[in-house]
Amino acid sequence: MAGSSIPASVTVSKYRWVILIICWMAFVVAYMQRLSIGPLAPFLIENLRISKAQVGLFASASAFGYMLTTIPAGWFVDRFGPRLSLLFGEVFGGIFIILMFTVNSFPMGIAFMALAGLGMGCLSPATTKAVLLWFPVKERAAAMGFKQTAVNVGGIITASALPALALATSWHYGFLSIGVIAFVIGIVSFLLYRQPKEVVSATPAAVTSPAIRRVPLREILNSRDLWLVLFTCFFVAVVEFAAMAYFVLYLQDMLLFAVVAAGFFLALVEAGGAFGKPISGIISDRLFGGGRRTIYILMCVFMVLTSLAFAFLPLGASKWILVPLCLFFGFAAIGWGGIALTLVSEFAGKEAAGTVSAMSSVFVMLGNVVGPPLFGYIVDTSGSYRIAWQFL
């Protein structure tokens, strides 16, 4: 159990890989829901007759609902375990994503996306707690990074499939298909998830690691280092979610790409993030001996440089320049999530991991609420994506 003492040596169950796949699938579907707005943005603007700033509010509404749920969900997960949260998050979110099929107005869409976000907010603390319960310290950052690749796989699926589906049928069917998948994955997660018989320990050399030291929550919340990382999560989330919401529109308006081709490049950005999360975790675990901070700072530096590169990319830029730029941007601006989440979770230890990971989700969601509409407002008022990218 999560509150039991940690033995010096515990045989690590092979079932941890099943748990990791369960968490990964749940997160894939959650982010298919959340990242559906960017690929469908051109269709939403045309059919609902809304502005670029308004389309950003769809992403913000989802993040707002997510943010409202995540702290109570973190408390629930710490008290009762991840299993029920996995079921509720997927099914509740899926209901309202299915209802997006019926949307014919901007307010209706905002309401449904916010309600879907309430369900999705359960999934970050549930999946993070599961990884900390099942994986030893020497594997944890890599496992967390792999789990976080679900964000990007969800984005790759939506970026590559939704524009083509919308052109062939209607944008409504994109939401319908995602909602049905959420139902299925929620039930599968509930049936397959189980609590570990014993809490896994670190290797003997890591017994004094803060990842396994029992620390009162009050002491954790007094940590300056924790709050510094949480604040950075807000700013990097502004960059990530603003870029994801407007990348297709940016490529259409400024570089004159067709919507399906723009979706392909958005999928490349997501692919860069999918590589960034486990690779940064493996580097942290293997080369830096569990050190997280240096890797996190380097990813922030790459984020700055690639955002500026997009700001000054000339009209008609070669796709051979765009391909590596998309991959590097995704590696940093999306790949940061796994290493940051491991860092804040290890401040707390297993007993408070759900609560602290939920706190990090709140800061990330605040960035998600602020970033997309602010980026869209800058573009609407200045007429320039260059200024918006410089802002990022």
KAUR-V668779 format. One record per residue. N is the residue number from 0. RES is the residue in three letters. D_FIRST is the distance of its C-alpha to the first C-alpha in Angstrom with 1 decimal. Layout:
n:N res:RES d_first:D_FIRST
n:N res:RES d_first:D_FIRST
//
This chain:
n:0 res:MET d_first:0.0
n:1 res:ALA d_first:3.8
n:2 res:GLY d_first:5.5
n:3 res:SER d_first:5.5
n:4 res:SER d_first:8.8
n:5 res:ILE d_first:9.8
n:6 res:PRO d_first:12.1
n:7 res:ALA d_first:15.5
n:8 res:SER d_first:15.5
n:9 res:VAL d_first:13.3
n:10 res:THR d_first:15.1
n:11 res:VAL d_first:14.5
n:12 res:SER d_first:14.5
n:13 res:LYS d_first:17.6
n:14 res:TYR d_first:16.0
n:15 res:ARG d_first:15.0
n:16 res:TRP d_first:18.7
n:17 res:VAL d_first:18.5
n:18 res:ILE d_first:15.8
n:19 res:LEU d_first:18.1
n:20 res:ILE d_first:21.0
n:21 res:ILE d_first:19.5
n:22 res:CYS d_first:18.8
n:23 res:TRP d_first:22.3
n:24 res:MET d_first:24.0
n:25 res:ALA d_first:22.6
n:26 res:PHE d_first:23.8
n:27 res:VAL d_first:27.1
n:28 res:VAL d_first:28.0
n:29 res:ALA d_first:27.0
n:30 res:TYR d_first:29.3
n:31 res:MET d_first:32.0
n:32 res:GLN d_first:32.1
n:33 res:ARG d_first:32.2
n:34 res:LEU d_first:34.6
n:35 res:SER d_first:37.0
n:36 res:ILE d_first:39.3
n:37 res:GLY d_first:40.7
n:38 res:PRO d_first:42.1
n:39 res:LEU d_first:43.4
n:40 res:ALA d_first:44.8
n:41 res:PRO d_first:48.5
n:42 res:PHE d_first:48.3
n:43 res:LEU d_first:46.8
n:44 res:ILE d_first:49.5
n:45 res:GLU d_first:52.2
n:46 res:ASN d_first:51.2
n:47 res:LEU d_first:49.9
n:48 res:ARG d_first:52.5
n:49 res:ILE d_first:50.2
n:50 res:SER d_first:50.4
n:51 res:LYS d_first:48.3
n:52 res:ALA d_first:46.7
n:53 res:GLN d_first:45.8
n:54 res:VAL d_first:44.2
n:55 res:GLY d_first:41.9
n:56 res:LEU d_first:40.9
n:57 res:PHE d_first:39.4
n:58 res:ALA d_first:36.8
n:59 res:SER d_first:36.5
n:60 res:ALA d_first:35.9
n:61 res:SER d_first:33.0
n:62 res:ALA d_first:31.5
n:63 res:PHE d_first:32.2
n:64 res:GLY d_first:30.3
n:65 res:TYR d_first:27.4
n:66 res:MET d_first:27.5
n:67 res:LEU d_first:27.5
n:68 res:THR d_first:24.3
n:69 res:THR d_first:22.1
n:70 res:ILE d_first:21.3
n:71 res:PRO d_first:20.3
n:72 res:ALA d_first:18.4
n:73 res:GLY d_first:16.5
n:74 res:TRP d_first:15.6
n:75 res:PHE d_first:14.8
n:76 res:VAL d_first:12.4
n:77 res:ASP d_first:10.5
n:78 res:ARG d_first:10.4
n:79 res:PHE d_first:10.2
n:80 res:GLY d_first:9.2
n:81 res:PRO d_first:12.2
n:82 res:ARG d_first:13.7
n:83 res:LEU d_first:16.0
n:84 res:SER d_first:17.0
n:85 res:LEU d_first:18.2
n:86 res:LEU d_first:20.3
n:87 res:PHE d_first:21.7
n:88 res:GLY d_first:22.6
n:89 res:GLU d_first:24.5
n:90 res:VAL d_first:26.3
n:91 res:PHE d_first:27.3
n:92 res:GLY d_first:28.5
n:93 res:GLY d_first:30.2
n:94 res:ILE d_first:32.2
n:95 res:PHE d_first:33.9
n:96 res:ILE d_first:34.5
n:97 res:ILE d_first:36.3
n:98 res:LEU d_first:38.3
n:99 res:MET d_first:39.5
n:100 res:PHE d_first:41.7
n:101 res:THR d_first:43.8
n:102 res:VAL d_first:44.2
n:103 res:ASN d_first:47.8
n:104 res:SER d_first:47.6
n:105 res:PHE d_first:46.0
n:106 res:PRO d_first:44.4
n:107 res:MET d_first:43.0
n:108 res:GLY d_first:41.3
n:109 res:ILE d_first:39.9
n:110 res:ALA d_first:38.4
n:111 res:PHE d_first:36.8
n:112 res:MET d_first:35.4
n:113 res:ALA d_first:33.9
n:114 res:LEU d_first:32.3
n:115 res:ALA d_first:30.9
n:116 res:GLY d_first:29.4
n:117 res:LEU d_first:27.4
n:118 res:GLY d_first:25.5
n:119 res:MET d_first:25.2
n:120 res:GLY d_first:23.7
n:121 res:CYS d_first:20.4
n:122 res:LEU d_first:20.0
n:123 res:SER d_first:19.9
n:124 res:PRO d_first:16.8
n:125 res:ALA d_first:15.0
n:126 res:THR d_first:16.2
n:127 res:THR d_first:15.7
n:128 res:LYS d_first:12.0
n:129 res:ALA d_first:11.7
n:130 res:VAL d_first:13.8
n:131 res:LEU d_first:12.0
n:132 res:LEU d_first:8.6
n:133 res:TRP d_first:10.9
n:134 res:PHE d_first:13.8
n:135 res:PRO d_first:14.8
n:136 res:VAL d_first:17.1
n:137 res:LYS d_first:20.3
n:138 res:GLU d_first:19.7
n:139 res:ARG d_first:18.1
n:140 res:ALA d_first:21.4
n:141 res:ALA d_first:23.0
n:142 res:ALA d_first:20.2
n:143 res:MET d_first:20.2
n:144 res:GLY d_first:24.0
n:145 res:PHE d_first:24.1
n:146 res:LYS d_first:21.9
n:147 res:GLN d_first:24.4
n:148 res:THR d_first:27.3
n:149 res:ALA d_first:26.7
n:150 res:VAL d_first:28.4
n:151 res:ASN d_first:31.5
n:152 res:VAL d_first:31.5
n:153 res:GLY d_first:31.4
n:154 res:GLY d_first:34.3
n:155 res:ILE d_first:36.2
n:156 res:ILE d_first:36.1
n:157 res:THR d_first:37.3
n:158 res:ALA d_first:39.9
n:159 res:SER d_first:41.4
n:160 res:ALA d_first:41.3
n:161 res:LEU d_first:41.7
n:162 res:PRO d_first:45.2
n:163 res:ALA d_first:46.6
n:164 res:LEU d_first:45.2
n:165 res:ALA d_first:46.6
n:166 res:LEU d_first:50.0
n:167 res:ALA d_first:50.1
n:168 res:THR d_first:49.0
n:169 res:SER d_first:47.7
n:170 res:TRP d_first:45.0
n:171 res:HIS d_first:43.6
n:172 res:TYR d_first:42.5
n:173 res:GLY d_first:40.2
n:174 res:PHE d_first:38.0
n:175 res:LEU d_first:38.3
n:176 res:SER d_first:37.1
n:177 res:ILE d_first:34.1
n:178 res:GLY d_first:33.0
n:179 res:VAL d_first:33.2
n:180 res:ILE d_first:31.1
n:181 res:ALA d_first:28.4
n:182 res:PHE d_first:28.3
n:183 res:VAL d_first:28.0
n:184 res:ILE d_first:25.2
n:185 res:GLY d_first:23.2
n:186 res:ILE d_first:23.4
n:187 res:VAL d_first:22.7
n:188 res:SER d_first:19.5
n:189 res:PHE d_first:18.3
n:190 res:LEU d_first:19.3
n:191 res:LEU d_first:17.9
n:192 res:TYR d_first:14.5
n:193 res:ARG d_first:11.4
n:194 res:GLN d_first:7.6
n:195 res:PRO d_first:7.2
n:196 res:LYS d_first:6.9
n:197 res:GLU d_first:6.2
n:198 res:VAL d_first:6.5
n:199 res:VAL d_first:10.2
n:200 res:SER d_first:12.6
n:201 res:ALA d_first:16.1
n:202 res:THR d_first:19.3
n:203 res:PRO d_first:20.7
n:204 res:ALA d_first:23.1
n:205 res:ALA d_first:20.6
n:206 res:VAL d_first:18.5
n:207 res:THR d_first:20.2
n:208 res:SER d_first:19.6
n:209 res:PRO d_first:18.9
n:210 res:ALA d_first:16.3
n:211 res:ILE d_first:13.9
n:212 res:ARG d_first:15.6
n:213 res:ARG d_first:14.0
n:214 res:VAL d_first:16.7
n:215 res:PRO d_first:17.4
n:216 res:LEU d_first:17.9
n:217 res:ARG d_first:21.5
n:218 res:GLU d_first:22.2
n:219 res:ILE d_first:20.9
n:220 res:LEU d_first:23.3
n:221 res:ASN d_first:26.1
n:222 res:SER d_first:25.9
n:223 res:ARG d_first:29.3
n:224 res:ASP d_first:28.0
n:225 res:LEU d_first:25.4
n:226 res:TRP d_first:28.1
n:227 res:LEU d_first:30.5
n:228 res:VAL d_first:28.4
n:229 res:LEU d_first:27.7
n:230 res:PHE d_first:31.4
n:231 res:THR d_first:32.3
n:232 res:CYS d_first:29.9
n:233 res:PHE d_first:32.3
n:234 res:PHE d_first:35.4
n:235 res:VAL d_first:34.3
n:236 res:ALA d_first:33.0
n:237 res:VAL d_first:36.6
n:238 res:VAL d_first:38.0
n:239 res:GLU d_first:35.7
n:240 res:PHE d_first:35.9
n:241 res:ALA d_first:39.6
n:242 res:ALA d_first:40.5
n:243 res:MET d_first:38.7
n:244 res:ALA d_first:40.3
n:245 res:TYR d_first:43.8
n:246 res:PHE d_first:44.0
n:247 res:VAL d_first:45.7
n:248 res:LEU d_first:48.1
n:249 res:TYR d_first:48.8
n:250 res:LEU d_first:49.8
n:251 res:GLN d_first:51.9
n:252 res:ASP d_first:53.7
n:253 res:MET d_first:54.2
n:254 res:LEU d_first:54.3
n:255 res:LEU d_first:55.6
n:256 res:PHE d_first:53.1
n:257 res:ALA d_first:52.9
n:258 res:VAL d_first:49.7
n:259 res:VAL d_first:48.4
n:260 res:ALA d_first:49.1
n:261 res:ALA d_first:47.4
n:262 res:GLY d_first:44.3
n:263 res:PHE d_first:44.4
n:264 res:PHE d_first:44.4
n:265 res:LEU d_first:41.5
n:266 res:ALA d_first:39.6
n:267 res:LEU d_first:40.6
n:268 res:VAL d_first:39.1
n:269 res:GLU d_first:35.8
n:270 res:ALA d_first:36.0
n:271 res:GLY d_first:36.5
n:272 res:GLY d_first:33.3
n:273 res:ALA d_first:31.5
n:274 res:PHE d_first:32.6
n:275 res:GLY d_first:32.0
n:276 res:LYS d_first:28.3
n:277 res:PRO d_first:27.3
n:278 res:ILE d_first:30.4
n:279 res:SER d_first:29.7
n:280 res:GLY d_first:26.1
n:281 res:ILE d_first:27.5
n:282 res:ILE d_first:30.2
n:283 res:SER d_first:27.7
n:284 res:ASP d_first:25.4
n:285 res:ARG d_first:28.4
n:286 res:LEU d_first:31.4
n:287 res:PHE d_first:30.2
n:288 res:GLY d_first:27.4
n:289 res:GLY d_first:24.7
n:290 res:GLY d_first:27.2
n:291 res:ARG d_first:27.0
n:292 res:ARG d_first:29.7
n:293 res:THR d_first:32.8
n:294 res:ILE d_first:31.9
n:295 res:TYR d_first:31.1
n:296 res:ILE d_first:34.5
n:297 res:LEU d_first:36.4
n:298 res:MET d_first:35.1
n:299 res:CYS d_first:36.4
n:300 res:VAL d_first:39.7
n:301 res:PHE d_first:40.0
n:302 res:MET d_first:39.3
n:303 res:VAL d_first:42.3
n:304 res:LEU d_first:44.6
n:305 res:THR d_first:44.0
n:306 res:SER d_first:44.3
n:307 res:LEU d_first:47.6
n:308 res:ALA d_first:48.7
n:309 res:PHE d_first:48.2
n:310 res:ALA d_first:50.1
n:311 res:PHE d_first:53.2
n:312 res:LEU d_first:53.0
n:313 res:PRO d_first:56.6
n:314 res:LEU d_first:57.6
n:315 res:GLY d_first:58.0
n:316 res:ALA d_first:55.6
n:317 res:SER d_first:55.1
n:318 res:LYS d_first:52.1
n:319 res:TRP d_first:51.8
n:320 res:ILE d_first:51.1
n:321 res:LEU d_first:48.7
n:322 res:VAL d_first:46.5
n:323 res:PRO d_first:45.3
n:324 res:LEU d_first:45.2
n:325 res:CYS d_first:42.9
n:326 res:LEU d_first:40.6
n:327 res:PHE d_first:40.5
n:328 res:PHE d_first:40.0
n:329 res:GLY d_first:37.1
n:330 res:PHE d_first:35.6
n:331 res:ALA d_first:35.5
n:332 res:ALA d_first:35.6
n:333 res:ILE d_first:32.9
n:334 res:GLY d_first:31.2
n:335 res:TRP d_first:30.0
n:336 res:GLY d_first:26.9
n:337 res:GLY d_first:24.5
n:338 res:ILE d_first:25.4
n:339 res:ALA d_first:25.4
n:340 res:LEU d_first:22.0
n:341 res:THR d_first:20.6
n:342 res:LEU d_first:22.5
n:343 res:VAL d_first:21.4
n:344 res:SER d_first:17.7
n:345 res:GLU d_first:17.9
n:346 res:PHE d_first:19.5
n:347 res:ALA d_first:16.4
n:348 res:GLY d_first:13.5
n:349 res:LYS d_first:10.1
n:350 res:GLU d_first:9.7
n:351 res:ALA d_first:13.0
n:352 res:ALA d_first:13.6
n:353 res:GLY d_first:14.1
n:354 res:THR d_first:16.5
n:355 res:VAL d_first:18.4
n:356 res:SER d_first:18.8
n:357 res:ALA d_first:20.1
n:358 res:MET d_first:22.5
n:359 res:SER d_first:23.8
n:360 res:SER d_first:24.3
n:361 res:VAL d_first:26.4
n:362 res:PHE d_first:28.6
n:363 res:VAL d_first:28.9
n:364 res:MET d_first:29.9
n:365 res:LEU d_first:32.4
n:366 res:GLY d_first:34.0
n:367 res:ASN d_first:34.0
n:368 res:VAL d_first:35.7
n:369 res:VAL d_first:38.3
n:370 res:GLY d_first:39.0
n:371 res:PRO d_first:40.4
n:372 res:PRO d_first:42.8
n:373 res:LEU d_first:44.0
n:374 res:PHE d_first:44.7
n:375 res:GLY d_first:46.6
n:376 res:TYR d_first:48.4
n:377 res:ILE d_first:49.6
n:378 res:VAL d_first:50.9
n:379 res:ASP d_first:52.6
n:380 res:THR d_first:54.3
n:381 res:SER d_first:55.3
n:382 res:GLY d_first:55.8
n:383 res:SER d_first:54.2
n:384 res:TYR d_first:51.0
n:385 res:ARG d_first:51.9
n:386 res:ILE d_first:51.4
n:387 res:ALA d_first:48.0
n:388 res:TRP d_first:46.8
n:389 res:GLN d_first:48.2
n:390 res:PHE d_first:46.1
n:391 res:LEU d_first:43.0
//
